[in-house]
Amino acid sequence: MSTFIGQLIGFLVILWIIWRYVVPPVRRMMANQQEAVRNQLDESAKAAQRLAEADKFHAERVAEAKAEAKHITEEARVDAERIAEQLRAQADVEVERIKVQGGQQVQLLRAQLIRQLRGELGTESVRRAGELVRAHVADPAAQSATIDRFLDELDSMAPAAFTPEVSSELRSSSREAQAALVEQFDSVAADLSADALSRLADELASVAKLLVDEPILARHLAEATGEVEAKKRLLQRLLGDKIGDPAMAVLNTAAAVRWSQTSDLVDGVEHVARLSLLVRAERDD
């Protein structure tokens, strides 16, 4: 019995010691553990909430990014179409400018080529005209043939007193030009001797033949371009040392007036040459 009581007392002492010294730390440890678990659960809940919020924010940002990307893509498409339209318009303007510039360059090249050809043809015409005039003036047979031809034409005219008339077949411009040419001849022939009239007729006949042989020169002299001084300089350079002043005065008048066609100029010069022979014949009578 005493043993049982002793064991009981020992057991109670052990229980008291456990209760006094072991249970409180264990309780504190369990409370701390529970608090830690509770804190972890709270942190986990908060983390889950933050994760949900983060997922929601991410989804919103993704949606905004998609919308922004779509907006940027649409703006880029509109800008690309606008730039393409501007480039097409600029290309059309550039093409039109190149076409206009090309046309202008072609016209300039054409005008330059025409001027060059005219210069070359003019130089060649002057050279050939000079050769023909020198050959004709140096050929007595040609001079005699010309005078004989004009005399034959005079023989076919009526014997009545001559009154210069302008052919009704000429156009208005050529009629006025031929009348001015006859008036210039009358002014020049008034003070000329018979020999001078013969020389005038021969020189004008030679020039008429030259104009027939050189149609480019004749066309240039008959053109109504208004470049009268240039025509006179050409005549002076071409014929100045080959014909006399009376013939040059008549030719300057022929170059200064306006002719309807080139052949009228040649006919006018031949007409004055015949007048010169006719006036000489009248004076001889």
C-alpha positions as CSV (number, residue, x, y, z in Angstrom):
1,M,0.0,0.0,0.0
2,S,2.8,2.3,0.9
3,T,4.4,1.5,-2.3
4,F,1.3,2.4,-4.3
5,I,1.0,5.6,-2.4
6,G,4.6,6.4,-3.0
7,Q,4.2,5.7,-6.7
8,L,1.0,7.8,-6.8
9,I,2.8,10.7,-5.1
10,G,5.7,10.3,-7.5
11,F,3.3,10.2,-10.4
12,L,1.5,13.3,-9.2
13,V,4.8,15.1,-8.7
14,I,5.8,14.2,-12.2
15,L,2.4,15.4,-13.4
16,W,2.8,18.7,-11.5
17,I,6.3,19.1,-12.9
18,I,5.0,18.4,-16.4
19,W,2.1,20.8,-15.9
20,R,4.2,23.4,-14.3
21,Y,7.3,23.3,-16.5
22,V,6.4,21.4,-19.7
23,V,2.9,22.2,-20.5
24,P,3.2,26.0,-20.7
25,P,6.1,25.9,-23.2
26,V,4.3,23.3,-25.2
27,R,1.2,25.5,-25.2
28,R,3.2,28.5,-26.1
29,M,4.9,26.6,-28.9
30,M,1.5,25.2,-30.1
31,A,0.0,28.7,-29.9
32,N,3.0,30.1,-31.8
33,Q,2.7,27.3,-34.3
34,Q,-1.0,27.9,-34.7
35,E,-0.4,31.6,-35.1
36,A,2.3,30.9,-37.7
37,V,-0.1,28.6,-39.5
38,R,-2.8,31.2,-39.3
39,N,-0.4,33.9,-40.5
40,Q,0.7,31.6,-43.4
41,L,-3.0,31.0,-44.3
42,D,-3.6,34.7,-44.2
43,E,-0.5,35.3,-46.3
44,S,-1.6,32.6,-48.7
45,A,-5.0,34.1,-49.0
46,K,-3.5,37.5,-49.5
47,A,-1.1,36.0,-52.0
48,A,-4.0,34.4,-53.8
49,Q,-5.9,37.6,-53.8
50,R,-2.8,39.5,-55.1
51,L,-2.4,36.8,-57.7
52,A,-6.0,37.1,-58.8
53,E,-5.6,40.9,-58.9
54,A,-2.3,40.5,-60.9
55,D,-4.1,38.1,-63.3
56,K,-6.9,40.6,-63.7
57,F,-4.4,43.5,-64.2
58,H,-2.5,41.4,-66.6
59,A,-5.6,40.5,-68.6
60,E,-6.6,44.2,-68.6
61,R,-3.1,45.2,-69.7
62,V,-3.2,42.5,-72.4
63,A,-6.6,43.8,-73.6
64,E,-5.3,47.3,-73.6
65,A,-2.2,46.3,-75.5
66,K,-4.3,44.4,-78.0
67,A,-6.5,47.5,-78.4
68,E,-3.5,49.8,-78.7
69,A,-1.9,47.4,-81.2
70,K,-5.1,47.3,-83.2
71,H,-5.3,51.1,-83.1
72,I,-1.6,51.5,-84.1
73,T,-2.1,49.0,-86.9
74,E,-5.1,50.9,-88.2
75,E,-3.3,54.2,-88.0
76,A,-0.3,52.6,-89.7
77,R,-2.6,51.3,-92.5
78,V,-4.2,54.7,-92.9
79,D,-0.8,56.4,-92.9
80,A,0.5,53.8,-95.4
81,E,-2.5,54.5,-97.7
82,R,-2.1,58.2,-97.3
83,I,1.6,58.0,-98.0
84,A,1.0,55.7,-101.0
85,E,-1.5,58.2,-102.4
86,Q,0.9,61.0,-101.9
87,L,3.6,59.0,-103.6
88,R,1.3,58.2,-106.5
89,A,0.3,61.9,-106.8
90,Q,4.0,62.9,-106.6
91,A,4.9,60.3,-109.2
92,D,2.1,61.5,-111.5
93,V,3.4,65.1,-111.1
94,E,6.9,64.0,-111.7
95,V,5.9,62.0,-114.7
96,E,4.0,65.0,-116.1
97,R,7.0,67.3,-115.3
98,I,9.4,64.9,-117.1
99,K,7.0,64.7,-120.1
100,V,6.8,68.4,-120.3
101,Q,10.5,68.8,-119.8
102,G,11.2,66.1,-122.3
103,G,8.9,67.9,-124.8
104,Q,10.6,71.2,-124.2
105,Q,14.0,69.6,-124.6
106,V,12.8,68.0,-127.9
107,Q,11.5,71.3,-129.1
108,L,14.8,73.0,-128.1
109,L,16.8,70.3,-129.8
110,R,14.5,70.6,-132.9
111,A,14.9,74.4,-132.9
112,Q,18.7,74.1,-132.4
113,L,18.9,71.5,-135.2
114,I,16.8,73.8,-137.5
115,R,19.0,76.8,-136.7
116,Q,22.1,74.7,-137.4
117,L,20.7,73.3,-140.6
118,R,19.6,76.8,-141.7
119,G,23.0,78.2,-140.9
120,E,24.7,75.4,-142.9
121,L,22.2,75.7,-145.7
122,G,22.6,79.5,-145.7
123,T,26.4,79.2,-145.8
124,E,26.2,76.7,-148.6
125,S,23.7,78.8,-150.5
126,V,25.9,81.9,-150.2
127,R,28.9,79.9,-151.4
128,R,27.0,78.3,-154.4
129,A,25.3,81.6,-155.2
130,G,28.6,83.4,-155.3
131,E,30.0,80.7,-157.6
132,L,26.9,80.9,-159.9
133,V,27.0,84.7,-160.0
134,R,30.7,84.8,-160.7
135,A,30.3,82.2,-163.4
136,H,27.4,84.0,-165.0
137,V,29.0,87.4,-164.9
138,A,32.2,85.9,-166.4
139,D,30.4,84.2,-169.2
140,P,29.7,86.6,-172.1
141,A,27.6,84.0,-173.9
142,A,25.2,83.7,-170.9
143,Q,24.9,87.5,-170.7
144,S,24.2,87.7,-174.4
145,A,21.6,84.9,-174.2
146,T,19.8,86.7,-171.4
147,I,19.7,90.0,-173.3
148,D,18.6,88.2,-176.5
149,R,15.8,86.5,-174.6
150,F,14.6,89.8,-173.1
151,L,14.8,91.5,-176.5
152,D,12.7,88.7,-178.0
153,E,10.1,89.3,-175.3
154,L,10.2,93.0,-176.0
155,D,9.6,92.4,-179.7
156,S,6.4,90.6,-178.8
157,M,5.1,93.6,-176.9
158,A,2.8,96.3,-178.6
159,P,4.7,99.3,-180.0
160,A,2.6,101.7,-178.0
161,A,4.1,103.7,-175.2
162,F,4.8,101.4,-172.3
163,T,2.9,101.9,-169.0
164,P,4.0,99.6,-166.2
165,E,1.1,97.5,-165.0
166,V,1.0,94.8,-162.4
167,S,-0.4,91.4,-163.4
168,S,-4.0,90.8,-162.2
169,E,-3.0,87.2,-161.5
170,L,-0.8,88.3,-158.6
171,R,-2.2,88.3,-155.1
172,S,-2.6,91.5,-153.2
173,S,0.7,91.4,-151.3
174,S,2.7,90.6,-154.5
175,R,0.9,93.3,-156.5
176,E,1.8,95.9,-153.9
177,A,5.4,94.5,-153.8
178,Q,5.8,94.6,-157.5
179,A,4.4,98.1,-157.7
180,A,6.9,99.2,-155.1
181,L,9.7,97.5,-157.0
182,V,8.7,99.3,-160.3
183,E,8.6,102.6,-158.4
184,Q,12.1,101.9,-157.1
185,F,13.2,101.1,-160.6
186,D,11.7,104.3,-161.9
187,S,13.6,106.3,-159.3
188,V,16.9,104.5,-160.0
189,A,16.6,104.5,-163.8
190,A,15.9,108.2,-164.1
191,D,19.6,109.1,-164.0
192,L,21.0,106.0,-165.7
193,S,22.6,106.0,-169.2
194,A,21.8,103.4,-171.8
195,D,24.8,101.3,-171.0
196,A,24.0,101.5,-167.3
197,L,20.4,100.3,-168.1
198,S,21.8,97.4,-170.0
199,R,24.1,96.5,-167.2
200,L,21.2,96.8,-164.7
201,A,19.1,94.5,-166.9
202,D,21.9,92.0,-167.2
203,E,22.6,92.0,-163.4
204,L,18.9,91.6,-162.5
205,A,18.6,88.8,-165.0
206,S,21.6,87.1,-163.5
207,V,20.1,87.5,-160.0
208,A,16.8,86.1,-161.2
209,K,18.5,83.0,-162.6
210,L,20.4,82.7,-159.4
211,L,17.1,82.7,-157.4
212,V,15.7,80.1,-159.7
213,D,18.8,77.9,-159.2
214,E,18.8,78.5,-155.4
215,P,15.2,78.2,-154.2
216,I,16.3,78.3,-150.5
217,L,17.8,81.7,-151.0
218,A,14.8,82.9,-152.9
219,R,12.4,81.6,-150.2
220,H,14.5,83.4,-147.5
221,L,14.3,86.7,-149.4
222,A,10.6,86.3,-150.0
223,E,9.7,85.4,-146.4
224,A,7.6,88.0,-144.5
225,T,9.7,87.6,-141.4
226,G,10.3,91.3,-140.8
227,E,14.1,90.8,-140.8
228,V,14.7,93.3,-143.6
229,E,18.1,94.4,-142.4
230,A,19.3,90.8,-142.2
231,K,18.1,90.2,-145.8
232,K,19.9,93.4,-146.9
233,R,23.1,92.3,-145.2
234,L,22.9,88.9,-146.9
235,L,22.4,90.6,-150.3
236,Q,25.4,92.9,-149.7
237,R,27.6,90.0,-148.6
238,L,26.5,87.8,-151.5
239,L,26.3,90.3,-154.3
240,G,27.9,93.5,-153.1
241,D,31.1,93.2,-155.2
242,K,29.3,91.6,-158.2
243,I,26.5,94.1,-159.1
244,G,26.2,97.8,-159.2
245,D,24.4,100.2,-156.8
246,P,21.2,100.5,-158.9
247,A,20.7,96.7,-159.0
248,M,21.4,96.5,-155.3
249,A,18.9,99.2,-154.6
250,V,16.2,97.3,-156.6
251,L,17.1,94.0,-154.8
252,N,17.0,95.7,-151.4
253,T,13.5,96.9,-152.2
254,A,12.5,93.4,-153.3
255,A,13.7,92.0,-150.0
256,A,12.0,94.7,-148.0
257,V,8.5,94.2,-149.4
258,R,6.1,91.3,-148.8
259,W,5.5,88.7,-151.5
260,S,2.7,86.2,-151.5
261,Q,4.9,83.4,-152.8
262,T,8.5,82.9,-153.7
263,S,7.9,82.7,-157.5
264,D,6.4,86.2,-157.4
265,L,9.7,87.6,-156.2
266,V,11.6,86.0,-159.1
267,D,9.0,87.2,-161.5
268,G,9.3,90.7,-160.1
269,V,13.0,90.8,-160.5
270,E,12.7,89.6,-164.1
271,H,10.0,92.1,-164.7
272,V,12.2,95.0,-163.7
273,A,15.0,93.5,-165.8
274,R,12.7,93.6,-168.8
275,L,11.6,97.2,-167.9
276,S,15.3,98.2,-167.9
277,L,15.8,96.9,-171.5
278,L,12.5,98.5,-172.6
279,V,13.5,101.9,-171.1
280,R,16.8,101.7,-172.9
281,A,15.1,100.8,-176.2
282,E,12.8,103.8,-175.8
283,R,15.7,106.1,-175.1
284,D,17.5,104.8,-178.1
285,D,14.5,105.6,-180.2
